[in-house]
Amino acid sequence: MQDIEQMRWAILIGTLAMLMMAFFVIAFVLFYQKRRFAEEKKLSEIEKNHGRLLLDTALHSEENERRRIAQDLHDDIGTMLSLTKLSLNQLNKAMTDRDEKEELFMKKAQSLVEETILHVRRITRELVPTTLERFGLTEAIYEFIHKLAEGNTLSISFQPGTEELPRVGQKIELAVYRIMQELVNNAIKHANCTKIDVILEMNNQFIGLQVADNGIGFDPVTIKEQHLTGLGLLGIESRLAILHGTVQYSKSGNGGSTAKILIPIDTEILSGKPEPLHPFRRERVNI
Amino acid sequence: MLDKYLLFFTHDILANSTVIVTLLPIFIIIYRKAYVDPTFRLLLIYLIIKLVLDVMMFHFATFRINNLMLYNISVVVRYTLLSGMFLYKFENPLLKKIIIPLSIAFIIFSSWDIWISNPNIAHINEHRIVKYATTLEALLMILWTLIYFYELIRSLKIPSLLTFPFFWVCSGLLVYYSSLIFISPALNYSMRWETMFAIGYLDRVLYMFDIIIMLLFSLGTWVFSARFYARH
């Protein structure tokens, strides 16, 4: 009888031990899984931020390189071309008795130098949008569109949401400007369109850009799935990723495509003065 | 006849409640359409068979007929169907491969166990519970559950286990079989006409955890969403 009682106790203790183990395992799985997920989330956040930082650095370097090239063009080639033009003018004045052929060569040389100066100026301005820094997004987009419309038959319209858009900081303005440039250039190159509409809107929280065309349109999903995304579209996504912005492509009502960009505005940036974007200022180097 | 059933039911409410509680997960599986998942379909089949066997056992017990043969059958059915659920859940192909052969081996082993545990198998009143099969079943099911938990932790596919239906099913299995593993070897000696070893209050533990496993199955099925089934 005593043996049976002991056996019962043994079974009870064994069962209780097993049950404790079972509850411990369940609790362990729950907590361990939760902890690992938190760690994974943290790690992925770090990786994401690192990637964003790399992108930011790459784009920053690109802008710096553009400035450097623009500065070199302006300071070195621009100056040399101005001097060449001056020398040619002086030569023109010095050479009093010359025949018609020499006169023609002189005029041609002067005109070529003039044209080259204009080209260098245009390239410099394209490399660094000085209007953007001086007058803001609206003026810079107006200027860009005006220049494009000069050499093209297609009609490009621009509608700023308000008369005067507030300045939102160099980084955001430059990103919106470059994205607009890329989208308009893409529409001209690939969409086979006759009309492009650019709309820029802004409120306290977001800055929105819409570029619509009446061209052949495209399916962004197919392009992504078939890995046909070009550097342009990737560049847009990279710039947006840094600013936590989004892009949405859709088919326009008139048959073309529409790209809608939405970038959140950091209130701290909005309240502060935009950092000047001087085209010909070299980065300060501490030695 | 109804009086007899009622009288027997009230005679041992805890033990007989296990029959009724089985209806809860069955109802929830159907209500939540959890049967779209093959794992829960298998669970539903098991629960329906369990309910039928439990009702038959209840009927036999009411009329003082030995129902232990049905219990022995339920051990085989329980292991085969419940371990079958892991066939759809394991990610390791080797584990998937061994589940079915092990189930077949378990059926053969249980049949042999029934045979050796019942020297007088033709005599229904002499039927006894299997000696080893229940313990082996508990061991194997605990092993499968622990392996599944290990896979779950390693894969990191489920963000919240509390809303993952099969986690609750596995928790139920782990708790139930942990309660069964030490008691089951004694059942063969205690559940006889001439009791050799009375386990006393310990048989209550089995009934209690039979109810708990059904509640955990119900909880798991309740958090199941047919809409998001494909995500899991």
Interface residues (C-beta under 8 A of the other chain):
Chain A: I4 M7 R8 I11 L12 G14 T15 M18 L19 M21 A22 F23 V25 I26 V29 L30 Y32 Q33 K34 R36 F37 E40
Chain B: L146 F149 L152 I153 L156 I158 P159 L161 L162 F167 S171 L174 V175 S178 S179 I181 F182 I183 A186 F197 A198 I199 G200 L202 V205
